[in-house]
Amino acid sequence: MKLAELFGKGRTVFSCEVFPPKKTSPVDSIYKTLDGLRDIHPDFISVTFGAGGSQVNQSTREIAGLIQNQYHIPAMAHLTCVAAGREDVDRLLEELKAEGVENILALRGDVNPDIPPKTDFAHASDLVSYIRAHSDFGVSAACYPEGHLESPDLVSDIRHLKEKVDAGAQHLVSQLFFDNEDFFRFLERARIAGIDVPIEAGIMPVLSRSSIQRMVSMCGASLPSKLTRILARYGDHPAALREAGIAYAIDQISDLIAGGVEGIHLYTMNDPAVAQQIAGSLTSIRSV
């Protein structure tokens, strides 16, 4: 199933993201995560694509195939320009097709200073265009409610996003954000620009002060005063921050659904207990 087919059916799509285990861990360790996520019945699960070499990227393919064939949940495999040249893309598409995986999230990716980037595709839009021209995969792309860090302004950011959609992206997943008004304003800009594909809101629960500060520095997401107070009050108390962070994510998601968003993409950080708690608190809301 192409992921774009999930939308427009009168309900909010709910999906999750997982990442391959570290190179020092066996790929089998992902089973615990997937067993837990299966219980919340996500509409699809995406698998990140590392810039850490061929073994990481091979794990992406293996896990996507596992999700598709053993868990019978549609899988979306991430693919980045900086970590994959044309031959890499051709090989991975062939392998994913053999696994029955039908969906790709095409990204530029973050440059790893220790690994020379591939240069066959300069931008995510180039990768989107190539995949659409050389395969029948469903192709998704990323979007940035507060603008990409490298975009000079929000107008340029929307222009580049439109280029990805015009190149063939059929579905968009947003970078994490913590202020829903940022997402609603972004959504309005996108629709005015003629971007009419389904757009999912990406939500990351705040479970650790250090990890969220690292993520914010990497992607440029801002911290609203409400969340800043939570971090200041509970940051040195892991159990309390975990509880408050999950509550914040639930509040975000319920407000987004009330505002009519088409989908929620939960960044699980491979913690199925968090995903289960969030999904369990939204059972009735998701069905309205």
C-alpha positions in Angstrom: 0.0 0.0 0.0 1.2 3.5 -0.9 1.0 5.7 2.2 -0.8 8.5 0.5 -3.8 6.1 0.2 -4.2 6.1 4.0 -5.3 9.7 4.0 -8.7 11.3 3.2 -10.8 8.6 4.9 -12.2 10.8 7.7 -9.8 9.8 10.4 -6.3 10.9 11.7 -3.5 8.7 10.4 -1.2 7.6 13.3 2.3 6.4 12.5 5.6 5.8 14.3 9.3 6.0 13.6 12.0 3.6 14.8 15.8 3.6 14.2 18.2 0.6 13.6 20.0 -0.5 16.7 23.6 0.7 17.1 26.3 -1.2 15.3 27.3 -2.8 18.6 23.8 -4.2 19.0 22.3 -7.1 17.0 19.5 -6.1 14.6 17.3 -8.6 16.5 17.1 -6.2 19.4 14.5 -4.3 17.4 11.9 -7.0 18.0 11.1 -5.7 21.5 10.3 -2.3 20.1 8.2 -3.7 17.2 6.3 -6.1 19.5 5.3 -3.1 21.6 4.4 -0.9 18.6 2.3 -3.6 17.0 -0.1 -3.4 20.1 -1.0 0.2 19.3 -1.9 -0.6 15.7 0.0 2.1 13.8 -1.0 2.8 10.2 2.7 2.5 9.2 6.2 2.5 10.7 9.1 4.3 9.3 12.8 3.2 9.7 15.6 5.8 9.7 18.6 5.6 7.4 22.0 6.2 9.1 25.0 8.0 7.8 27.2 5.4 9.5 28.0 3.2 6.6 26.6 0.3 4.7 25.8 -1.9 7.8 23.5 0.8 9.2 21.8 1.2 5.9 21.5 -2.6 5.5 19.8 -2.7 8.8 17.2 -0.2 7.5 16.3 -2.5 4.7 16.2 -5.5 7.1 14.0 -3.8 9.6 11.6 -2.4 7.0 11.2 -5.9 5.5 10.6 -7.3 9.0 7.9 -4.7 9.6 6.3 -5.4 6.3 6.4 -9.2 6.3 6.4 -10.4 9.9 4.4 -7.7 11.5 2.2 -7.0 8.5 2.4 -3.2 9.0 3.2 -0.9 6.0 6.8 0.1 6.3 8.5 3.3 5.0 12.3 3.2 4.6 14.3 6.4 5.0 16.8 7.1 2.3 19.3 10.1 2.3 21.3 11.8 -0.4 24.4 12.2 1.7 24.6 8.5 2.5 23.6 7.0 -0.9 24.8 7.6 -4.4 22.9 6.5 -7.5 24.2 2.9 -7.4 23.3 2.7 -3.7 19.8 3.9 -4.4 19.3 1.5 -7.2 20.5 -1.4 -5.1 18.4 -0.5 -2.1 15.3 0.0 -4.1 15.7 -3.4 -5.7 16.2 -5.0 -2.2 13.3 -3.2 -0.7 11.0 -4.2 -3.6 12.0 -7.8 -3.0 11.0 -7.4 0.6 7.6 -6.1 -0.4 8.3 -2.6 0.9 6.5 0.0 -1.2 7.4 3.4 0.5 10.4 5.6 0.8 11.1 8.8 2.8 13.5 10.7 0.6 15.8 13.0 2.5 19.0 15.0 2.0 20.2 13.9 5.5 22.7 15.4 7.8 26.4 15.4 6.8 28.6 13.3 9.1 32.0 15.1 9.3 33.7 11.7 9.6 32.1 10.3 6.4 32.5 12.0 3.0 29.0 12.6 1.6 27.8 11.1 -1.7 27.2 13.7 -4.4 24.9 12.2 -7.0 21.9 14.0 -5.6 22.4 17.5 -4.4 18.9 18.0 -2.8 16.1 15.8 -1.5 14.0 17.0 -4.5 16.6 15.4 -6.8 16.3 12.1 -5.0 12.5 12.3 -5.0 12.5 12.9 -8.8 14.9 10.0 -9.4 12.9 7.5 -7.4 9.6 8.5 -9.0 11.2 8.2 -12.5 12.9 4.8 -11.9 10.5 2.9 -9.7 6.9 2.6 -8.6 7.6 3.3 -4.9 5.4 5.7 -2.9 7.6 8.6 -2.1 7.4 10.9 1.0 9.5 13.9 2.0 10.2 15.9 5.1 8.9 19.4 6.0 9.9 21.9 8.6 7.2 23.8 10.5 9.8 26.4 11.7 11.9 26.3 8.5 15.0 24.3 7.8 18.1 25.5 9.6 19.8 26.3 6.3 16.8 28.2 4.8 17.3 32.0 4.8 13.6 32.6 5.5 10.2 30.9 5.7 9.3 31.9 2.1 12.4 30.2 0.7 11.7 27.1 2.9 8.1 26.8 1.4 9.5 27.3 -2.1 11.9 24.4 -1.6 9.2 22.3 -0.1 7.0 23.0 -3.2 10.0 21.8 -5.4 9.9 18.4 -3.6 6.2 18.0 -4.1 6.4 19.1 -7.7 9.2 16.5 -8.1 6.8 13.8 -7.0 6.6 13.6 -3.2 3.1 12.3 -2.4 3.1 12.7 1.4 5.0 14.9 3.9 6.2 14.2 7.5 7.2 17.2 9.6 10.3 17.7 11.7 9.6 17.8 15.5 8.1 20.9 17.0 6.7 21.8 20.4 4.3 24.7 19.7 1.3 23.7 17.7 0.7 27.3 16.5 4.0 27.0 14.6 2.6 23.9 12.8 -0.8 25.5 12.0 0.9 28.6 10.6 3.2 26.4 8.5 0.2 24.4 7.2 -1.5 27.5 6.1 1.6 28.7 4.3 1.9 25.3 2.6 -1.7 25.2 1.4 -1.5 28.8 0.1 1.6 27.8 -1.9 -0.4 25.0 -3.6 1.1 22.1 -1.6 -1.9 19.8 -1.4 -0.4 16.5 -0.4 -1.1 15.0 3.1 1.0 16.5 5.8 1.7 14.6 9.1 2.8 16.4 12.3 5.9 14.9 13.8 5.8 14.7 17.6 8.8 13.8 19.9 8.0 13.2 23.6 10.4 15.1 25.9 11.9 12.4 28.1 15.4 13.8 28.9 16.6 17.4 29.1 20.0 16.6 27.5 18.5 14.6 24.6 15.9 17.3 23.8 18.5 20.1 24.0 20.6 18.1 21.6 17.7 17.5 19.2 16.7 21.2 19.3 20.3 22.3 18.5 20.3 19.9 15.5 17.0 20.9 14.0 16.3 24.4 15.2 13.0 23.7 16.9 12.1 26.4 19.5 11.0 25.7 23.1 7.8 27.4 24.2 7.6 28.9 27.7 5.3 26.1 28.9 7.9 23.4 27.9 10.8 25.5 29.2 9.1 25.6 32.7 8.7 21.8 32.6 12.4 21.3 31.8 13.4 23.8 34.5 11.2 22.2 37.1 11.7 18.5 36.3 14.9 18.4 34.3 16.9 16.9 37.2 14.2 14.3 38.0 14.1 11.8 35.2 10.9 10.0 36.3 9.1 13.2 36.8 10.3 14.7 33.5 9.3 11.5 31.6 5.8 11.8 33.0 5.5 15.5 32.3 7.0 15.0 28.8 4.5 12.3 27.9 1.6 14.5 29.2 2.9 17.4 27.1 3.0 15.2 24.0 -0.5 13.9 24.6 -1.8 17.4 25.0 0.0 18.4 21.7 -1.5 15.5 19.8 -5.1 16.0 21.1 -4.9 19.7 20.1 -3.5 18.9 16.7 -6.3 16.3 16.1 -8.9 18.8 17.2 -7.4 21.2 14.7 -7.9 18.8 11.9 -4.4 17.6 11.1 -4.3 14.7 8.7 -1.8 12.6 10.6 0.5 12.2 13.6 4.0 10.7 13.2 5.4 9.7 16.6 9.1 9.7 17.1 9.3 6.7 19.4 13.1 6.7 20.1 12.6 2.9 20.1 10.7 3.1 23.5 7.5 1.2 23.0 6.2 1.9 26.5 6.1 5.6 25.7 4.3 5.0 22.5 1.8 2.7 24.2 1.1 5.2 26.9 0.5 8.0 24.4 -1.6 6.0 22.1 -3.6 4.5 25.0 -4.5 8.0 26.2 -5.7 9.0 22.7 -7.9 6.0 21.8 -11.2 7.8 21.8 -9.8 10.9 20.4 -8.2 9.1 17.4 -11.5 7.5 16.6 -13.6 10.7 16.4 
